[in-house]
Amino acid sequence: MNINFMLKVEDAKMVDIKKALEGAGIKVRSIQEVYKEGEGAQKEEESAA
């Protein structure tokens, strides 16, 4: 069975989320960043430009 979830986190990286889920026995097919908000997001966008 395939199920999609949307998750909001603070101060976490995708790799950490994947490790936590797999550690709980949850098979992760993919993780996608959809939206980033806050001051940290703005600084990262500026440095990428």
C-alpha positions as CSV (number, residue, x, y, z in Angstrom):
1,M,0.0,0.0,0.0
2,N,1.3,3.5,-0.9
3,I,0.3,6.4,1.3
4,N,1.3,10.1,0.9
5,F,1.8,12.3,4.0
6,M,2.7,15.9,4.4
7,L,4.9,16.7,7.4
8,K,5.9,20.1,8.9
9,V,9.1,20.1,11.0
10,E,11.3,22.6,12.7
11,D,15.1,22.4,12.6
12,A,15.3,19.0,10.8
13,K,17.0,17.9,7.6
14,M,15.5,15.5,5.1
15,V,18.2,12.9,5.9
16,D,17.4,13.0,9.6
17,I,13.7,12.6,8.9
18,K,14.4,9.6,6.7
19,K,16.6,7.9,9.2
20,A,14.0,8.4,12.0
21,L,11.2,7.0,9.9
22,E,13.3,4.0,8.7
23,G,14.4,3.4,12.3
24,A,10.7,3.1,13.2
25,G,10.3,0.4,10.5
26,I,8.7,2.7,8.0
27,K,9.8,2.2,4.4
28,V,10.5,5.7,2.8
29,R,10.2,5.9,-1.0
30,S,10.9,9.6,-1.3
31,I,11.0,12.9,0.5
32,Q,10.5,16.2,-1.2
33,E,10.8,19.7,0.1
34,V,7.7,21.6,-0.8
35,Y,7.9,24.9,1.0
36,K,10.4,26.6,3.4
37,E,9.4,29.5,5.6
38,G,11.1,31.8,8.1
39,E,14.3,33.8,8.2
40,G,16.6,30.8,7.5
41,A,14.8,30.1,4.3
42,Q,15.3,33.7,3.1
43,K,19.0,33.6,3.8
44,E,19.4,30.3,1.9
45,E,17.5,31.7,-1.1
46,E,19.8,34.8,-1.1
47,S,23.0,32.8,-0.9
48,A,21.8,30.5,-3.8
49,A,21.3,33.5,-6.1
